[in-house]
């Protein structure tokens, strides 16, 4: 998303002012979605969006939430949720600043009004017929300014609540996009992100980041003999086994790497800890009994093979994965239902 939004901090600040002015002219809520539409329009970076928006403005001078949502879905829907989250944070910061400014304006207006009230009382005591009406007009104007500032503060705070709700929704959608729908463990995209995050972390002396690769033995035979529905049940069961082997206080992650291949990311571990965890997965998998749901008869048992690799100095994600995969392949070659460490 960096390439999509290359604006500098100074350029973004200028665009913020333009976008907020535009948003204030319409009925749509101040939220990340509408902000993104107006941001890309103001930046002149989305030709199709600009054409569609200007055409819409010719027939509809005040755009609604539905209008902005349609424009977003038609012309910006490929934006990464992470980018939307960043935009939401930026907008929320601006809204917080506006709310604070509005609150300060209301307080100052109230204090000024009180001072004017005191002045009016003093002038009445002097029976100044010329000056007192002018002060009264100033008091009324100040009261209107205070009320407007308070209304703005209330509206901005309401928009902030909507932004927070939308950010929570974006986070939920993003989290779901990183999960494998069948097994409810991380999918390949989630695995890649977690692996990159893990490798970016420093480790204490004597420890290293670990990667364990697993593959269900003879899975093709399961599908061929029992059908893909049973194959899906096996994949779901393996997902549950892997999750059950990770302690609640552990920072380890479980992912479906692809097909019948799974993985575990084990930050700041030792070779012994990784091997022990892999053996636990292997043992619990072997103890699984897949039953017929009607008769409860055991239909099949399965085994799993694994390969363990600890990151070496200077090793990138691709090299670490390749070594763990090579260890897994060796387990397969040596007879399956075993763990190999490299």
N, C-alpha and C positions, 0 to 999 in steps of 0.2 A: 504493500500500500504506500510505501514511501514514494514510489514512482508516480502514483496517482495524485498525490498531494505534495508537490515539491516546494511549496511556498515557504519562505523564510519566516522567522518569528515576526519581523517587522511587517512583512506583507500580510501575514495572517491577522495581525492586529488591525491593520487598515481594512481588511475584508470583514472583520468582525463588526466594525462600525457600520459598514454598508449593509451587511446582512441584517443586523438588528433593526436598522431603519426600515428595510424592506419588510421584514416580518411584522413590524408594528403597524403596517398599512393593511394587513389582511386578518381574516378571522381564524386562521389556523393556529393551533397551539404552538407555543415556544418549546419544541422538543427536538431531539437529535435528527429525526427524519426530515422535518421541515427545514431545519438549519442546513442539512446537507444539500437539499435541493437549492436553497438560496445561495449557499456558499459556492457551489459549482457554477451557478448562473452568474454570480457577481465576479467570479474569477475568470469567466469566459473560457472555461476549459471543457465544456460539454456542448458541442454544437447542436446536437439533436434535442437536448433538453432545452436549450435557449429558444430554439424555434417553436417547440411545443408550448413552452411557458408563455412566450410572447403572443402566440396565437390564442391561447386560453384567456389571456388578459384582455384581449380585444372584446370578448363577449362577457367576461366576468371580472369586474374590477377588484372584487374582494374574494380571494381564494380561501377555500375551506380545507379542513383536515383531509377530506376525501380527495380533493383536487391535488393536494401535495402528495398524498399517498400514491395516487395513480401516476403522477409524474415520477416519483421515486422508483416505483416498481417497473415502469416502462423504460427508464433511462439511466438508473443508477443501481439497480438491484444486485449487481455483481460485487458491490463493495464488501470487503471482508468485515465480519462482525467486530473484529479487533479495531479496525479503523473507525467504525461507528462508535465504539466504546470510547475511543480517544476523542472523537468529535463531541460526544456527549459530555465528557469531562470538561472539555474546553468551554462548551456552552454553559455548563453548570457553574463554572468559575465566574463567567461573565454575569450570569444571573445573580449569583451571590453578591458580586460587587454592586450591581444595580440595586439589589434589595437593601444593602447597607447604606448606599447613597440616598435612596428614597427614605429610609428610616431616619438618617441624619437630617435630611431636609425637613421632614415632618417635625422632628424635635426642635430644630432651629426655628421653624415657622411658629411653633407653639410658644417658644420662649419670647420671640419677637412680638407675638400677639399679646402676651401677658404684659410686656413692657408698654405696648401701645395702650392697653386698657388702663394702666396706671397713669399714663400721660393724659388720656382723655378725662379721667376723674379729676386730675389736677387742673386741667383747663376749664372744666365745668365750674370748679370752685372759683376760678377767676372770671367766669362768665364770658369767656372768649367765644363769641358767636360765629366768628369767621373760621377760626382754626379747628374748633371741635368737630364740625361735620367732615372736614378733610381727614382728621385722625380716624373718625368712625369709618370712612371709606377704606382707609388703609387697613383697619382692623378686619373689615369684611373681606378684603382682598387676601389678607394674610390667612384668614380662616379657610378661604377657598383653596389657597395654595397648600395649606396643611392637609386638608381633606383629600386633595388630589395626590399628594405625596403618599398619604396613608393608603389610598386605593391602589396606587402603583406598587407599593411595598407588598400589599396583600396579593395582587395579581402575580407579581414576580415569584413570591413564595409558593403560590399555587403551581406555577410553571415548574419550579424546582422539584416539587413532589412528583409531577408528571415525568420529568427527566429521570429522576431516580427510579421510578417504576419501569420506564423504558430501558434504562441501563440494566436493571435486574432481568428483564425479559431477554435483552441481548446476551447477557451472560449465560442465561439458561439455554438459549438457542445454540450459543457457541459450545457450551459443555456437551450438549446433545450431539453436535456435529463431530465431536471427538470420540464418541462411543460407538462400538459395534452393536447394531440393533439386535442381533440374535443372542449374543453372549453377555452383553452389558459390561464388557471390559473395554479398555481403550482400543480404538481401531488403528489402522496403519498411520493415519495422520496424527492421531493422539500420541502414538508411540514415537514418531519422529520428533514431535515437539518436546515430549518428556525427555527423550534421549539427549536432545540438544541442550535442554535446561540442565540436565544432570552433568553433562560433560563440561559445562561452563562453571560448575562449582569447584572450588579448591577442596582438597581432601587432607585430613591429618596424616602425619607420618605413619607408615605401616599399614595404611588402608588404601583402597582403590575403588573406583566405580565398577560395579559388576553387571554383566549382561548374561542372562540365561535364555537359551533358545530351546523350545520344545516342539516335538512333532508327534502326532498320534500315529501309532504303529498300525499299518495295514488299513488305513482309513478308507481307501478305495473299495476294499473288500466289504466293509460295513455298508457302504452305499449300494454296492452291486447286489449284496445278499439281502439286506433288510430295507433298502429304499432310502430316499433322501430325507424323508420325515424322521426316520430313526437316526440318520446321520446328523440332522440338526439337533436332536435330543442329546446325542453324544457330545457335540460341540458345546451345547449349553452346560452339560454336566462338567466338562473339563474347565469351562469358565468358572463355575462355582468352586471346583477343587482348587484352582489357582488362587481365587480370592480368599478361600478359607485358610490357605497356607501363609497368608500375609498377616502378621499381627496388627491389631488396631493402631498401635503406636508406631508402626513402621513407616518409613518413607518410600518403601518399595512400591513399584507400579506393575500392573498386569495388563497385557495387551494381546489382542489377536493380530498376529503379524500378517496373516493371509492364509486362506484355505483352512487346513487343519494344523497350521503352525502358530504357536503362541510364544510369548516372551515375558520375561520378568526383568525389570530394571531395579538394581539393588545399589543405591548410593552408599559410598563410604563403607565398604565391606571388606572382609578378608576372604581368602580363597576357601577357608574352612566354612565360613558362614554361608557363602554362596552354594557350596557343594551340599551342605546340610539342608538348605532350603530346596534345592533341586531334588534331592533324594526324598524329601517329604512329599513333594508333588508326585514323584514317580510312585511312591508307596500308596498314597491315597487314590491315585488313578487306578492302580492295579486292584485295589480293594473295591472299586466301583462295581455295582451290579445293575445293569440296565434291565428293567423289568417291563413286561407287557402290562399296560395300564388296566386291562380288563381282568386278566387272570392272576396278575402279580408274579407270574413265572419269570425266572431269569432268562432273558433273551440273549444277552451277550455280556462278556467282560472285555475290557480293553487294557492296553498298556501304552506307555509313552516313553519316548527317548529324549535325552537332553544333552545340551552342550553348554559349558560354562567358560566364560572368558572374563578376566579382569583387565581393565584398561592399562595399557603400558604408556610410559612417558611420551607425550607428543602424538599419541594415537587419536585419529579423528573418528567420527561416528561410523563411517563406511568401513574403515579398517577393523574396528572393534566388532562390528556386526559380522564381518567376513570371518573373523577368527572364531566367534561363537558358533557360527553356522558350520564351519569346518569341524568343530568339536562335535556338533550334533550329527554331522554326516558320518563321523567315525563311530559314534554310538550305533548308528544304523548298520554300518558295515560289520561291526563286531557282534551283531546278533539282536539288536534292539532291546528295549526294556532295560536301559542302563543310562548312566550319566558319565560323560567324559569331560574332564577339565583340561584347559590349556593355559 
